[in-house]
Amino acid sequence: MNKTLRRAATTTLTLSTTAAAVLVSAMPAHADVDFDPTPELPGDLQGKLNSLLGMGMGLAIFACIAGLIICAALMAIASRRGSLEDHMGRLGAVMAACVLIGSASSIVFWMM
């Protein structure tokens, strides 16, 4: 890197650091400011959204149970024919989906 680029990079870094320090020092310091607010939805939207998410979770659990039953039925038919290996991948995918759906609320809570 030549001297001109190095000097420009150093100057830019110094100016941005100084600007950040000025902005931070200009901010008022209030002891009563809540830096971790609780998110709330307006009106009755929270109850409606909880109902909608509950119905969606119920449908997803029903889909998981139906998927496991269908996969088990296909595996029973395939075992009679001798081609059981084809359905083991499907069973793994259905089981992974069940685990993901069952732990969805925990994953979202962890991300927040």
Summary of the structure (lengths in Angstrom):
residues: 112
radius of gyration: 28.1
end to end distance: 42.4
largest distance: 77.7
contacts: 208
relative contact order: 0.06
helix: 78%
strand: 0%
